[in-house]
């Protein structure tokens, strides 16, 4: 029997998962808001629905697995707002549901370590909306028995989302805020964790998705420059650097995220355990 993944908001991470599942015989249906992106989804071997807009009921009725990547807004989670009742009706057939959240739900810990049991204390609006969305999905799961899994993603990078273009263009900046560290995750590692969870469902669990090496952002830019053989951009002090409010908000939280659960429970071995391995692989891919 063909397994069918219905992917709401079929973006960068979801497409990486589809690249793993489709060769294994899976049917993948991805939703998107534009015909242009729908064409890209189809080019990757998946089916596409323009949604909201097209009727989702047929895809839901055929789905064995759900993945929710759509970001919440001021009105809450868009998938629940549009299709809560339909998802509830389909729930008895759903074997696995995954919600892609963010490590931003933990808030600021002054560079300290957090794990999945750390209280959710977001300090940004984006983080607060994610906490609310996680709670809404948990409420639905508890109400109807949806086998929900929550994945809290660190900063995502991968093909097309690396620092090399900015470093080459001379626009990369090394903003230094003492003690600031971020956790990251390569998109291929996101895909392998999701696939491992699908193979070993554990409804109700949350997983942190990050690599083994939380690091200051200026170190990542410096290493990218070294790989390219170009001068390392000079450092800029965070307090005096000209930045947009959005860019500055990313520095509001500093923490190191533990990933033991994906290894211990799912048996995951990271393909790219740190940004150095990930950047080397991205550069090799560019040069092929």
Secondary structure, DSSP 4 states (H G I P E B T S, - for coil): ---EEEEES--HHHHHHHHHHGGGT-EEEEEES-HHHHHHHHHTT-EEEETTTS--HHHHHH-SEEEE-PPPBTTB-HHHHHHHHHHHHHGGG-SEEEEEEEGGGG---TT-EE-TTS-----SHHHHHHHHHHHHHHHHHHHHT--EEEEEE-EEEBTTBSSHHHHHHT---EEE-TT--B-EEEHHHHHHHHHHHHHT--TT-EEEE--S--B-HHHHHHHHHHHHTSPPPPEEETTTS---HHHHHGGG---EE--HHHHHTT----SSSSHHHHHHHHHHHHH-
